[in-house]
């Protein structure tokens, strides 16, 4: 167990006392460094960095108090034990102010000194183990591919691992908090993601109150062109009363999910809502209309004689016309309205909080716009419109069937016209 024994710097100006105590100390240390005065003791400390300093208080050149003060400047946690034959209170007051670790009166009680060395050695060993564990845990934290932060029970940050600090663009936790009051100040406001008020110290509790799959935030890293998306994991309070927070980047996963969702609900040719998306929007709008007793109108429109265009110009030109048609209508409806491709050359517009009179006016404007638009073919393109408004007992099926009936009537009456059915 010699590797656990401490190294000792022994400072004593009396040769006989020094000789006797040095031999004793060699039995309870792995190394004894001896100095005869304060100045020499200070130099030995600088050279050897011993675990324990044992010194007489009153010595020539530099007394032990002055030497200890210099040592404490170099190493505030240094263990220092005084031996003294003096009972001068001023010496003890100075020693107490420096928080020295022990005082032993001369002649030195060797058993007491041995116990003191053993106690100090045990404390040093425990402190070394603690530092070792801390270093190991820190190394593990720094090796994590996930960004990690540790907060105490008062939500005060006590540790950010290197990956998180590097992402934020700071060398240390202290540097980051010179500029920001809370980490949540870095969270971006984005739909579907948690964001916090500027000086909200309760952001951890707010995140913890959310369902686990909803603990999503966005942050923009230093020198990064776009914000990254993270799923936050919050540990239960640990044995040390700390909360461990991990940030798992899910940017690509979210982007893929959004892409799949876009593809599932977007018409591939025209890039407007497809039939599946319309059905979702239609059900939501009808429920909202019923709940708040607001008007809801729909316009069903169909390009007249579109088969003739495909037969005359080919399907490639036909597809180009459908794309131009979709853009033309999209650019000329209101922000609150939604435009979807129902199928083929048939489209539908959903108009929330809109009466049939207003819907008819919108349909007439679109009809004229389409009729006079140059689609780069030697033929005037026209469109027929069926318009209706929700009635108290309507379902999505009955409302849509009425719009379809109005469109069918517009076709039968010669096309290029608007028909309203209630």
Buried (B, 14 or more C-beta within 10 A) or exposed (E): EEEEBBBBBBBBBBEEBBEBBBEBBEEBBBBBBBBBBBBBBBEBBEEEEBBBBBBBBBBEBBBBBBBBBBBBEEEEEBBBBBBBEBEEEEBBEBBEEBEBBBBBEBEBEBEEBBEBBEEBBEEBBEEEEEEEEEEEEEEEBEEEEBBBBBBBEEEEBEBBBBBBBBBBEBEEBEEBBEEEEBBBBBBEEEEEBBEBEEEBBBBBEBBBEEEEEEBBBBBBBEEEEEBBBBBBBBEEEEEEEBBBBBBEBBEEEBEEEEEEEEEEBBBEEBBBBBBEBBBEBBEEBBEEBEEEEBBBBBBBBBBBBBEEBBEEBEEEBBEBBBBBBBEBBBEEBEEEBBBBBBEEBBBBBBBBBBBBEBBBBBBBEBBEBBEEEEBEBEEEBBBBBBBBBBEEEBEBEEBBBBBBBBBBBBBEEEBBBBBBBE
